[in-house]
Amino acid sequence: MLVSKCPVCGNDSFQLLHACKDHVVSHETFSVVTCTKCGLGITQPQPEINVIGKYYQSSEYISHTGKQQGLQGILYKTVRKYTLNRKRGLIQSFFKTGNILDYGCGTGEFLATMKQSGWRTTGIEPSQQARTKAENLLQQRIHADFNTLPDELYNTITLWHVLEHVHNISETLSKLRSLLHPEGYMFIAIPNHQSLDAEIYQSYWAGYDVPRHLWHFTRENMKPLLHNHQLNLVTTLPMKFDAVYVSLLSEQYRNTSFLKRWLLALHFGLKSNRKAKNTGDYSSLIFVAQPA
């Protein structure tokens, strides 16, 4: 499926940014183009909704399988444990407790962290494999889509590295906005292809993750996207660990030797974070928004 119009600004003119390989599953090559008006990155062509599932069928896709593979898998899970607590702390700096909807909840670890803190938790996860693991972990139903949600509003809605996977982002954001309490907050985490590590690794940058990542956002085009859906940007926050982890995956894609891979990932990840202290362009960003 070829995207003909930018979902942020409606522009129909694009320019090629990179030809990126799917290093995880298919080894096919996809184009990443950018909108000439707002700079949104778009994967072309995008697999249709009914076939994209095959591109997630890999043991390396830890967020869906929950499996721990090798040293990088151990690193992922170690960092995830820390970041789960950081996410909980961020949420609880706005609300001590409440009801939370995690859209694209994966295998459920974040919702389990919130549930342990007394929150009422609801999750949506389209992957049957991940949904089953989340239900076993949480001992509650996880929804496949919006259709079976209870009739209520949420004071917190989260999308942790999910929006870039969503085919119909305008429809999805409109629906999520309708589920958000007037005084609630939405937290959206995305990779930022204007970070230094993206510049260093170019087409090998793991943050592109084609074709699973359909969209490639920046600080500049997230604000109008939120505005289009009656959401005001409150603040933007960094996810500093992502620079090292994404650099590690990128070095793996470049077939760097094992020891050199870790050394370079640490070097470039920290270098990216240092630069981002001045520019704000961290490898991954969290956008906190409130109903307009």
Secondary structure per residue as TSV (DSSP state, phi and psi in degrees):
chain	resnum	aa	ss	phi	psi
A	1	M	-	360.0	124.3
A	2	L	-	-95.8	132.7
A	3	V	-	-82.5	126.3
A	4	S	-	-100.2	-22.7
A	5	K	S	-135.3	141.6
A	6	C	-	-67.3	127.9
A	7	P	T	-72.9	-10.1
A	8	V	T	-89.6	-50.3
A	9	C	T	-119.7	-6.6
A	10	G	-	81.9	1.8
A	11	N	-	-67.4	148.0
A	12	D	-	-115.5	18.2
A	13	S	-	-113.7	127.0
A	14	F	E	-129.6	157.5
A	15	Q	E	-132.2	147.3
A	16	L	E	-69.5	131.1
A	17	L	E	-101.1	-54.8
A	18	H	E	-148.8	155.6
A	19	A	E	-103.2	113.6
A	20	C	E	-113.8	141.3
A	21	K	E	-95.4	141.5
A	22	D	-	-78.6	102.7
A	23	H	T	-85.4	-7.9
A	24	V	T	-96.2	-43.0
A	25	V	T	-125.1	-68.2
A	26	S	T	-91.4	-24.1
A	27	H	-	62.6	18.0
A	28	E	-	-77.0	161.6
A	29	T	E	-109.3	135.4
A	30	F	E	-127.0	152.0
A	31	S	E	-88.8	141.6
A	32	V	E	-111.0	114.9
A	33	V	E	-109.1	159.6
A	34	T	E	-121.2	143.5
A	35	C	E	-65.7	130.2
A	36	T	T	-73.1	-9.3
A	37	K	T	-99.8	-52.5
A	38	C	T	-109.7	-11.0
A	39	G	-	85.5	4.9
A	40	L	-	-60.7	132.8
A	41	G	E	-86.2	140.9
A	42	I	E	-134.1	128.8
A	43	T	E	-77.4	130.0
A	44	Q	E	-131.5	131.7
A	45	P	S	-77.1	161.9
A	46	Q	-	-98.3	129.1
A	47	P	-	-59.7	142.5
A	48	E	-	-64.3	157.7
A	49	I	T	-56.9	-37.1
A	50	N	T	-78.9	-5.5
A	51	V	T	-121.9	-11.3
A	52	I	G	-67.7	-19.8
A	53	G	G	-55.7	-32.3
A	54	K	G	-66.8	-22.2
A	55	Y	G	-80.2	-4.0
A	56	Y	G	-103.1	-0.5
A	57	Q	-	-84.2	77.0
A	58	S	S	-151.9	140.1
A	59	S	T	-66.3	-16.9
A	60	E	T	-76.3	-14.0
A	61	Y	-	-87.4	80.3
A	62	I	H	-63.5	-33.5
A	63	S	H	-63.9	-21.8
A	64	H	H	-99.8	-34.5
A	65	T	H	-92.9	-29.6
A	66	G	-	73.6	3.9
A	67	K	-	-83.6	149.1
A	68	Q	-	-108.4	111.3
A	69	Q	-	-115.6	111.1
A	70	G	H	66.7	-168.7
A	71	L	H	-65.8	-37.2
A	72	Q	H	-67.9	-35.4
A	73	G	H	-64.5	-39.8
A	74	I	H	-64.7	-42.5
A	75	L	H	-60.5	-45.7
A	76	Y	H	-56.3	-47.9
A	77	K	H	-71.4	-32.9
A	78	T	H	-66.4	-47.4
A	79	V	H	-66.1	-37.9
A	80	R	H	-60.4	-40.2
A	81	K	H	-59.9	-41.6
A	82	Y	H	-67.7	-45.8
A	83	T	H	-69.5	-29.0
A	84	L	H	-60.3	-43.1
A	85	N	H	-68.4	-35.1
A	86	R	H	-65.9	-41.2
A	87	K	H	-62.6	-44.1
A	88	R	H	-60.9	-42.9
A	89	G	H	-62.4	-39.2
A	90	L	H	-63.0	-49.0
A	91	I	H	-59.1	-43.6
A	92	Q	H	-77.3	-5.7
A	93	S	T	-77.6	-14.3
A	94	F	T	-102.1	-44.3
A	95	F	-	-138.0	131.3
A	96	K	S	-68.7	-35.6
A	97	T	S	-156.2	172.0
A	98	G	-	158.0	-155.9
A	99	N	E	-115.9	135.7
A	100	I	E	-127.0	136.6
A	101	L	E	-111.5	120.3
A	102	D	E	-104.8	110.0
A	103	Y	E	-89.3	119.9
A	104	G	T	79.0	54.3
A	105	C	-	-78.8	-2.9
A	106	G	T	59.6	-134.3
A	107	T	T	-87.6	6.6
A	108	G	S	93.4	5.6
A	109	E	H	-63.6	-38.7
A	110	F	H	-66.1	-45.0
A	111	L	H	-62.2	-36.3
A	112	A	H	-63.9	-39.0
A	113	T	H	-62.3	-42.2
A	114	M	H	-70.9	-38.1
A	115	K	H	-63.3	-37.8
A	116	Q	H	-65.2	-21.3
A	117	S	T	-95.6	10.8
A	118	G	T	92.9	9.4
A	119	W	-	-82.7	148.7
A	120	R	E	-84.4	123.2
A	121	T	E	-114.6	140.2
A	122	T	E	-135.6	137.9
A	123	G	E	-130.8	146.5
A	124	I	E	-121.7	129.3
A	125	E	-	-149.3	115.1
A	126	P	-	-72.5	-24.7
A	127	S	-	-75.2	121.1
A	128	Q	H	-61.1	-42.0
A	129	Q	H	-61.5	-49.1
A	130	A	H	-68.1	-38.0
A	131	R	H	-62.1	-42.5
A	132	T	H	-62.1	-43.2
A	133	K	H	-64.0	-40.0
A	134	A	H	-65.4	-41.0
A	135	E	H	-64.8	-38.7
A	136	N	H	-66.7	-37.7
A	137	L	H	-70.6	-45.2
A	138	L	H	-90.7	-17.1
A	139	Q	T	56.0	46.1
A	140	Q	S	-154.5	164.6
A	141	R	-	-71.7	137.0
A	142	I	-	-112.7	131.7
A	143	H	B	-85.8	144.7
A	144	A	S	-80.4	-25.3
A	145	D	S	-160.1	-171.1
A	146	F	G	-70.8	-22.9
A	147	N	G	-62.4	-27.7
A	148	T	G	-106.4	11.1
A	149	L	-	-67.0	147.9
A	150	P	-	-65.9	159.1
A	151	D	S	-84.5	85.5
A	152	E	-	-156.4	164.3
A	153	L	-	-101.6	155.6
A	154	Y	E	-117.5	137.3
A	155	N	E	-82.3	-12.2
A	156	T	E	-140.8	129.4
A	157	I	E	-127.0	131.9
A	158	T	E	-124.8	144.2
A	159	L	E	-135.5	98.0
A	160	W	E	-93.3	102.0
A	161	H	S	53.1	52.4
A	162	V	-	-122.8	-39.5
A	163	L	G	-57.7	-33.0
A	164	E	G	-68.8	-14.3
A	165	H	G	-93.2	-10.8
A	166	V	-	-86.5	126.4
A	167	H	S	-64.5	-57.6
A	168	N	-	-97.0	77.3
A	169	I	H	-68.4	-35.0
A	170	S	H	-66.8	-46.5
A	171	E	H	-62.7	-41.2
A	172	T	H	-67.7	-46.1
A	173	L	H	-64.7	-36.4
A	174	S	H	-63.6	-42.1
A	175	K	H	-67.0	-43.8
A	176	L	H	-63.6	-39.2
A	177	R	H	-60.4	-38.1
A	178	S	H	-69.6	-20.4
A	179	L	H	-93.3	-6.2
A	180	L	E	-88.5	130.7
A	181	H	E	-59.9	143.8
A	182	P	E	-52.9	-26.4
A	183	E	E	-108.1	16.8
A	184	G	E	-88.7	-179.0
A	185	Y	E	-133.9	145.9
A	186	M	E	-115.0	135.1
A	187	F	E	-117.5	119.1
A	188	I	E	-124.1	117.2
A	189	A	E	-104.1	132.6
A	190	I	E	-141.7	154.7
A	191	P	E	-71.2	150.4
A	192	N	B	-117.9	107.6
A	193	H	T	-79.4	8.4
A	194	Q	T	-101.9	10.0
A	195	S	S	-74.3	162.7
A	196	L	H	-65.6	-37.8
A	197	D	H	-64.8	-33.4
A	198	A	H	-65.2	-38.4
A	199	E	H	-66.6	-38.7
A	200	I	H	-67.6	-45.8
A	201	Y	H	-89.4	-14.6
A	202	Q	G	51.9	-125.8
A	203	S	G	-69.3	-15.5
A	204	Y	G	-86.8	-3.7
A	205	W	-	-61.0	121.7
A	206	A	T	-66.7	-18.4
A	207	G	T	-66.7	-18.3
A	208	Y	T	-73.4	-40.2
A	209	D	-	39.6	48.8
A	210	V	T	-70.7	149.7
A	211	P	T	-94.0	11.6
A	212	R	T	-67.0	-37.0
A	213	H	-	-87.1	112.2
A	214	L	-	-86.8	-27.9
A	215	W	E	-128.6	150.5
A	216	H	E	-133.7	105.5
A	217	F	B	-94.1	166.4
A	218	T	-	-136.0	170.8
A	219	R	H	-60.2	-36.6
A	220	E	H	-70.2	-37.2
A	221	N	H	-95.3	-8.2
A	222	M	H	-70.5	-36.9
A	223	K	H	-62.3	-50.1
A	224	P	H	-65.2	-31.9
A	225	L	H	-61.5	-44.7
A	226	L	H	-64.7	-42.8
A	227	H	H	-59.8	-37.3
A	228	N	H	-58.8	-22.6
A	229	H	T	-116.7	30.0
A	230	Q	T	56.6	44.9
A	231	L	E	-125.8	131.7
A	232	N	E	-99.6	133.3
A	233	L	E	-73.4	123.6
A	234	V	E	-92.2	-47.9
A	235	T	E	-161.1	161.2
A	236	T	E	-124.6	130.9
A	237	L	E	-126.9	149.6
A	238	P	E	-85.8	154.4
A	239	M	-	-116.5	89.0
A	240	K	T	-70.3	-30.2
A	241	F	H	-66.9	-25.3
A	242	D	H	-62.0	-32.1
A	243	A	H	-60.4	-41.2
A	244	V	H	-73.9	-44.6
A	245	Y	H	-65.4	-43.6
A	246	V	H	-65.9	-37.4
A	247	S	H	-64.4	-37.0
A	248	L	H	-63.1	-45.7
A	249	L	H	-64.1	-39.6
A	250	S	H	-63.7	-39.9
A	251	E	H	-65.2	-36.0
A	252	Q	H	-62.3	-42.2
A	253	Y	H	-65.0	-28.7
A	254	R	T	-84.1	3.3
A	255	N	T	61.3	36.1
A	256	T	-	-71.1	144.8
A	257	S	-	-61.6	157.7
A	258	F	H	-55.1	-55.7
A	259	L	H	-66.1	-45.0
A	260	K	H	-61.6	-36.1
A	261	R	H	-57.6	-46.6
A	262	W	H	-69.1	-40.4
A	263	L	H	-65.8	-44.6
A	264	L	H	-67.9	-38.5
A	265	A	H	-62.2	-42.8
A	266	L	H	-65.2	-43.5
A	267	H	H	-62.1	-52.5
A	268	F	H	-73.1	-33.1
A	269	G	H	-63.9	-45.1
A	270	L	H	-68.9	-36.3
A	271	K	H	-63.3	-40.6
A	272	S	H	-63.0	-43.1
A	273	N	H	-66.0	-37.1
A	274	R	H	-62.9	-44.8
A	275	K	H	-64.8	-38.5
A	276	A	H	-66.6	-19.9
A	277	K	H	-59.6	-30.3
A	278	N	H	-94.1	-36.2
A	279	T	H	-94.2	-25.6
A	280	G	-	84.9	-2.8
A	281	D	-	-91.9	72.2
A	282	Y	-	-73.6	161.4
A	283	S	S	-58.0	-38.8
A	284	S	E	-133.7	147.1
A	285	L	E	-132.2	148.7
A	286	I	E	-109.7	123.9
A	287	F	E	-103.0	123.0
A	288	V	E	-104.8	122.8
A	289	A	E	-129.1	155.9
A	290	Q	E	-133.5	150.2
A	291	P	E	-55.8	135.7
A	292	A	-	-72.0	360.0
